[in-house]
Each structure stands twice: as structure tokens, then as C-alpha cells.
């Protein structure tokens, strides 16, 4: 666990108190953790999410199809 001394504005302090009360948390550090989790789920870019990394790894393991020419590729696409 990391400890930090931070300066926050009065409005931010009120928001932390509301989150703390809403979720029945012990202290403001737990409220910050809840807010960070929600931020991660809602706003972070998908490539930063662990689910995206797992999906990307499964895609990387797939085998590709080799084509000898553009016409062979075009034929494959049109028949698919």
C-alpha cells in the first residue's frame, strides 16, 4: 500500500465525504479507491483495461492465412 499526503479542494473533500457515506466506507482513502475503480471502468481507454490485454493476447495467438497474390486474397474475401 502506498501512502500519500495530498492537497484537495473543499469541493473535492465534500465529494469524498459523500462517496464515503454512500458506500459505508471507513475513511477517505477507501473513497478514493472506489472512485478510481469507477473511473477505470467508465473512462479509461480500452487498451488500458486488463480485459483488453487478454483479448489482444488471444488474437495474437491466432494463425493467419497466407496468400500468394492479391487476386487470391480478393477471391478469399469475396467467397467468405
C-alpha positions in Angstrom: 0.0 0.0 0.0 1.2 3.5 -0.9 0.7 6.4 1.5 0.5 10.0 0.2 -0.1 13.4 1.5 -2.3 15.3 -0.9 -3.9 18.7 -1.1 -7.5 18.7 -2.2 -10.1 21.5 -2.7 -13.1 21.9 -0.4 -15.5 20.7 -3.1 -13.4 17.5 -3.6 -13.4 16.9 0.1 -17.2 17.1 0.1 -17.4 14.7 -2.8 -15.1 12.3 -0.9 -17.3 12.5 2.2 -20.4 11.8 0.1 -18.8 8.7 -1.6 -17.6 7.6 1.9 -21.1 7.8 3.3 -22.8 6.3 0.2 -20.7 3.2 0.2 -20.3 2.9 4.0 -16.5 3.3 3.9 -14.2 3.8 6.8 -12.1 6.6 5.5 -11.4 8.9 2.5 -8.7 6.6 1.2 -11.3 3.9 0.6 -13.5 6.5 -1.1 -10.6 7.4 -3.4 -10.1 3.7 -4.2 -13.8 3.4 -5.1 -13.6 6.5 -7.3 -10.5 5.2 -9.1 -12.2 1.8 -9.8 -15.2 3.5 -11.2 -13.0 5.8 -13.3 -11.1 2.8 -14.7 -14.3 1.0 -15.7 -16.0 4.0 -17.2 -13.4 6.3 -18.7 -10.1 4.7 -19.3 -9.3 3.7 -22.9 -10.0 0.1 -23.6 -6.3 -0.7 -24.4 -5.5 0.1 -20.8 -8.0 -2.4 -19.4 -6.9 -5.9 -18.4 -9.7 -7.5 -20.3 -8.4 -5.8 -23.5 -4.9 -7.2 -22.9 -6.3 -10.7 -22.5 -8.4 -10.3 -25.7 -5.3 -9.0 -27.5 -3.2 -11.9 -26.4 -5.8 -14.4 -27.7 -5.9 -12.6 -31.1 -2.1 -12.7 -31.3 -2.1 -16.5 -30.8 -4.4 -17.0 -33.9 -2.8 -18.2 -37.1 -3.0 -16.1 -40.2 -3.8 -17.1 -43.7 -1.0 -16.6 -46.3 -1.9 -15.5 -49.8 0.4 -15.8 -52.9 -1.2 -12.8 -54.7 -3.7 -10.1 -54.3 -6.2 -11.9 -56.6 -6.0 -14.9 -54.3 -6.8 -12.6 -51.3 -9.6 -11.0 -53.2 -11.1 -14.4 -54.1 -10.9 -15.4 -50.4 -12.7 -12.2 -49.3 -15.4 -12.5 -52.0 -16.2 -16.2 -51.1 -16.3 -15.6 -47.4 
